[in-house]
Amino acid sequence: MRHELSLRDVCILILTLLAVFYSLYFAADIVLPFVFATVVNLLMISPMRLLHGKLHIPKPLAALLLILSMFVVVAGIGTAISVPAAAWLSKAPQGLPALQAKLAFLQGPLDAVRMGYDRILSLFSTGGHHAVGHGASSNSVGGGGMALGSLGSSVLLGTRAFMGEFFTMLLMLFFLMTEGDSLLRRVVEIMPTYADKRRMVQITTQIERNVSLYLATITIMNVLVGLLNMLQCWLTGMPNPLLWGVLAFLLNYVPIIGPLTGVVVYFFVGLFSFPSILYALLPPSIYLCIHIMEGETITPMLLAKRFTLNPVLVMASLMFWDWMWGISGAFLSVPMLAVFKIFCDHIEALTPIGHILGGPVRPRSLRTIGAPVNAAE
């Protein structure tokens, strides 16, 4: 029941939220595999029901088959793109002089911007700081090569941690797929009143039905986006089209920032691959057209009966969870925001927050350049 919060209650609530986010930040290695397993479990609901409900395959065996299939797909794609990705990281420093020559026409505007920045910086800092900034700009080419080399080494060093978290997620996913229903049943049983039991069942039912449908739709659309970009890379003559198709598939899960990052990556790959700047603009232009068509027409039409999350809050959620958990948080930001809205809609004191998160239903989505702001109700 709603009541007016006192100042002490507000302060306790703020401190509690800060403590929760502090714990989530430092316990990311433990929490992230569980959250990923929960999201993937929602994606696997329909295949699990097909194998267990209609084909009468035992739950442990059905879960094992689905997990093995997912592992084979991920391992196959990773093996296929690892060699070209390593090759690009190794030859990128050698291609920097050619890239600098192609972008020589931008040297004048960049020098003017840098000079203006140095003048502004000199007003607020000492001469030593100004000299350091000027020296850093003179060694940009060598620093770029060292930065790319350190990027390659950091990717290789991060592979071990990623694989550890990946196998932890698979183990947690297996138990969620096999024992998740019994765990949910026990949670419902401990609810004190019948109204609380019914509310819990409604929340879990909506999360399973709507969020799983949303995730499945977005995944199918992202696969199509990846295939179309792989095809256009092959047609335009870009090397390693499979690598850039997989990159487009993964980046499309990240709202707004992901597709924009893909456009920039395609442009620089085009500069490395093609002699003309105009021809290098062709792959990112097609990339952008594919995402506009998918994000502004096809996906909103498929999810027209679902509400549209507020784009401002989607962007705020993306930036917050990216700061909290890095790229993993960016992937999980929209599903977590959708689940949070479902909880708010079923708890009376939080219904105003749910209304702000969802906003009115619109006939056309506000997704921006492929950003999945359409979410399950």
Residue pairs with C-beta under 8 A, 6 or more apart in sequence:
1 348
1 349
2 348
2 349
5 13
21 324
24 31
24 324
24 325
25 324
28 324
28 325
28 328
29 165
32 165
32 325
32 328
33 165
33 168
33 169
33 172
34 169
34 172
35 332
35 336
36 169
36 328
36 332
37 169
37 170
37 172
37 173
37 176
38 176
39 215
39 332
39 335
40 70
40 169
40 173
41 173
41 176
41 177
41 180
42 207
42 208
42 211
42 212
42 215
42 335
43 212
43 215
43 216
43 219
44 66
44 173
44 177
45 208
45 212
46 212
46 216
47 66
48 59
48 62
48 63
48 66
48 177
51 57
51 62
51 65
51 66
52 58
52 59
52 62
55 62
57 65
59 177
59 178
60 174
60 178
62 177
63 173
63 174
63 177
63 178
64 174
66 177
67 170
67 173
67 174
67 177
71 170
77 246
80 242
81 240
81 242
81 243
81 246
84 239
84 240
84 242
84 243
85 243
86 152
88 240
88 243
88 269
89 148
89 151
89 152
89 155
90 152
92 148
92 272
93 144
93 145
93 148
93 149
95 272
96 141
96 144
96 145
96 148
97 141
98 272
99 268
99 271
99 272
100 141
102 271
102 277
102 280
103 271
114 137
117 133
118 130
118 133
118 134
121 129
121 130
121 133
122 130
136 143
184 204
187 200
188 197
188 200
188 201
189 197
191 197
191 200
199 346
199 347
202 346
203 342
203 343
203 346
206 342
206 346
206 376
206 377
207 339
207 342
207 376
209 376
210 306
210 338
210 342
210 376
210 377
211 335
211 338
211 339
211 342
211 375
211 376
212 376
213 376
214 303
214 306
214 335
214 338
214 372
214 374
214 375
214 376
215 335
217 299
217 302
217 303
218 253
218 299
218 372
221 252
221 294
221 298
221 299
221 302
222 249
222 252
222 253
223 249
224 294
225 248
225 249
225 252
225 290
225 291
225 294
225 370
226 245
226 246
226 248
226 249
226 252
227 245
228 290
229 244
229 245
229 248
229 249
229 286
229 287
229 290
230 241
230 242
230 244
230 245
230 246
230 248
231 241
231 245
232 283
232 286
232 287
232 290
233 240
233 241
233 244
233 245
233 283
234 241
236 282
236 283
236 286
237 273
237 274
238 244
238 266
238 269
238 270
238 273
238 283
239 273
244 265
244 266
244 269
244 283
247 262
247 265
248 262
248 287
250 258
251 258
251 259
251 261
251 262
252 258
252 259
252 262
252 291
252 294
252 370
252 372
253 331
253 372
254 261
254 318
254 327
254 330
254 331
254 371
255 314
255 315
255 318
255 333
255 334
255 367
255 368
255 371
255 372
255 373
256 314
256 315
256 318
256 368
256 369
256 371
257 318
257 330
258 330
258 370
258 371
259 287
259 288
259 291
259 295
259 369
259 370
259 371
260 369
262 284
262 287
262 291
263 284
263 287
263 288
264 284
266 283
266 284
266 287
267 280
267 281
267 283
267 284
269 283
270 279
270 280
270 281
270 282
270 283
270 284
271 277
271 280
273 280
274 280
288 369
291 369
291 370
292 369
292 370
294 370
295 365
295 367
295 368
295 369
295 370
295 371
296 364
296 365
296 367
299 365
299 367
299 372
299 374
300 364
300 365
300 367
300 374
303 365
303 374
304 363
306 374
306 375
306 376
306 377
307 358
307 359
307 361
307 375
307 377
308 358
308 359
308 361
308 362
308 365
308 366
308 373
308 374
308 375
309 334
309 337
309 338
309 341
309 357
309 358
309 359
309 373
309 374
309 375
310 356
310 357
310 358
310 359
310 373
311 366
311 367
311 368
311 371
311 373
313 337
313 356
313 357
314 333
314 334
314 337
314 371
314 373
317 333
317 334
317 336
317 337
318 330
318 333
318 334
320 329
320 333
321 329
321 330
321 332
321 333
321 336
322 329
322 330
322 333
323 329
325 332
334 372
334 373
334 375
335 375
337 357
337 375
338 375
338 376
340 357
341 354
341 357
341 358
341 375
342 354
342 376
342 377
343 350
344 350
344 351
344 353
344 354
344 357
345 351
345 354
345 358
345 377
358 377
365 373
365 374
366 373
367 373
367 374
